[in-house]
Amino acid sequence: MRRNIPQLEEGVANAFRGLRWSFQRQYPLGRYVFDFAFLRVKLLVEIDGRTYHKGKPNRLKAELAKQHGFTLLRFRSGEKLVDRVVKAVRAHLDVVKG
């Protein structure tokens, strides 16, 4: 697990806490670690910062999530990241809850 959590991820986690959403940080699955997990609704969230690597590792990570029945939401860092993440997670939760 990473010890130095990027500031962007910390902002997202604070927003989730403020909304009283139940989530887990740094969720291990197989040989990968996902930034956030909403286990009750099988949702994983990834925040891709400057060191984001496109290609095979991320495809494998996405495939692993799918094999375990998770939906994976991936976001690139940028302006209004926290708002974009919260909006997308809220939409997913609304669909799942029906």
C-alpha positions in Angstrom: 0.0 0.0 0.0 1.2 3.5 -0.7 2.1 5.7 2.2 2.1 9.0 0.4 -1.4 9.6 -0.8 -1.7 12.3 -3.5 -3.5 15.4 -2.5 -6.1 14.9 -5.2 -7.1 11.5 -3.7 -7.2 13.1 -0.2 -9.7 15.7 -1.5 -11.9 13.0 -3.0 -11.8 11.0 0.2 -12.8 14.1 2.2 -15.7 14.7 -0.1 -16.9 11.0 0.3 -16.6 11.3 4.1 -18.5 14.6 4.1 -21.3 12.8 2.2 -21.1 9.9 4.8 -20.5 7.4 2.0 -19.1 4.0 3.1 -15.9 3.4 1.2 -12.5 1.9 1.5 -9.2 3.5 0.5 -6.4 1.6 -1.2 -8.4 -1.5 -1.8 -6.3 -4.5 -2.8 -7.6 -6.9 -5.4 -5.3 -9.5 -6.9 -1.9 -7.9 -7.4 -3.4 -4.4 -7.8 -4.5 -1.7 -5.4 -7.5 0.5 -6.3 -7.8 4.0 -5.0 -11.3 3.7 -3.6 -13.8 0.9 -3.3 -17.5 1.0 -2.5 -17.9 -2.7 -1.6 -21.6 -2.8 -1.1 -22.3 -1.8 -4.7 -19.2 -3.3 -6.2 -17.7 0.0 -7.4 -14.0 0.8 -7.8 -12.7 4.3 -8.4 -9.3 5.2 -9.8 -7.7 8.7 -9.9 -5.0 8.9 -12.5 -2.5 11.6 -11.7 0.6 12.8 -13.6 2.2 9.4 -13.4 -0.7 7.6 -15.1 0.5 4.9 -17.4 -1.6 3.9 -20.3 -1.4 0.4 -21.6 -1.3 -3.1 -20.5 -1.2 -2.7 -16.7 -4.3 -0.6 -16.7 -6.1 -2.9 -19.1 -5.3 -5.8 -16.8 -6.4 -3.9 -13.8 -9.8 -3.1 -15.5 -10.2 -6.7 -16.6 -9.5 -7.9 -13.0 -12.2 -5.6 -11.7 -14.7 -6.8 -14.2 -13.9 -10.5 -13.5 -14.7 -9.9 -9.8 -18.0 -8.2 -10.7 -16.9 -4.6 -10.1 -17.6 -1.5 -12.1 -14.5 0.6 -12.5 -14.7 4.4 -12.8 -11.4 6.0 -13.9 -10.7 9.7 -13.7 -7.7 11.8 -15.0 -6.6 14.5 -12.7 -7.6 18.0 -13.7 -9.9 20.9 -12.9 -12.8 20.2 -10.7 -11.8 16.6 -10.2 -13.5 16.2 -6.9 -16.8 17.5 -8.3 -16.5 15.2 -11.3 -15.8 12.1 -9.2 -18.6 12.8 -6.7 -21.1 13.4 -9.5 -20.2 10.1 -11.2 -20.2 8.1 -8.0 -23.5 9.6 -7.0 -25.0 8.7 -10.4 -23.8 5.1 -10.0 -25.2 4.8 -6.5 -28.5 6.2 -7.7 -28.7 3.6 -10.5 -27.8 0.7 -8.2 -30.2 1.7 -5.5 -32.9 2.1 -8.1 
